[in-house]
Amino acid sequence: MNEIKEVKEKADKGELIQYIVIKIDDEQYGINIKFIDNIVRMQQITRVPKVDAFLKGVINIRGEIVPVMSVRMKMGLSEDVITGASRIIILKTEAGDLVGIIVDQVNQVLTLNEKDIEKVRYDDKKGQSKVSFVSGVGHYDGGLVSILDLDAVVSEKESKEKASNAS
């Protein structure tokens, strides 16, 4: 009983953070649970013309139109392969907007202590900071999970910069 009380106290102090562990390609990523509004099974996505390829379209969730994007394609990976395990995670941004991301699989809920998360910073050869989709790496039970930087994942600015750098 004391263990439960201790975990609750640490969570109240902000020392413990819960993540949903998802699979994209062959990698595991963590999404802070505070940004997750809902997890839904794959459903019909209505295409929207003249948008970036990673923007797959929109879905209707409880009467609200929600844009859906492919994290795989945004990260420069191959097209999504939809299976029975594929899900759409509905994220609530800090601005209060909803956006759906397609993931290959939802694995588990993981509770990490803040001290078990190492921040990640990427620098290019010129010493300038680069945008990354990973904000940190969490250590748990001998394993590692990359923590997704949701601002970078859902940011339109980053995708436009990436597209202009590719041309």
Residue, then its C-alpha position, 0 to 999 in steps of 0.5 A: m500500500n505504501e508503494i501505491k502512495e509513493v507512486k501517486e506522490k511522485a506523480d503529483k510532484g511531476e517526477l513520474i510521466q506516463y507514456i503510451v508506447i507505440k510502434i512506427d516501422d521497427e522502432q518504439y516511441g513514447i507519447n506523453i499521455k497528457f497529449i492523448d485525447n483518444i486512440v481509435r481503430m483505423q477507419q475511412i480517411t477522407r482525402v483532402p486535395k493539394v496537401d503534403a503527402f504525409l497529410k492523409g486526410v480527415i476523419n470525423i470524431r464525435g462530430e469534430i473533423v480531425p486532420v490525420m497525418s502519417v508520422r512514418m511519411k513525415m519522418g521520411l520513412s516508407e508509406d504506411v502499411i495498414t494492419g489490424a494493429s494500426r491505430i489513429i492516435i488523436l492528439k490534443t495540441e497545446a493550442g487545443d487543436l486535435v490532430g490524428i497520427i497513424v501508428d503501426q501499433v499501440n504497445q503499452v503504457l509506460t511510467l518513467n521517472e524524469k531522471d530516466i529520460e535523457k534529452v536529445r539535441y541534434d546539431d548539423k555540421k555547421g553547428q546549427s540546431k536541427v529539428s528532430f522528431v525525438s526530444g529524449v530517450g527513456h530508459y526502462d527495465g533494460g530497454l530504451v524508448s524514444i520520446l516523440d517531440l509532438d511539436a515537431v511531429v505536428s508542426e507545419k513549419e518544420s515540414k515546409e523547411k524539410a521540403s525546401n531543403a530537399s529541393 
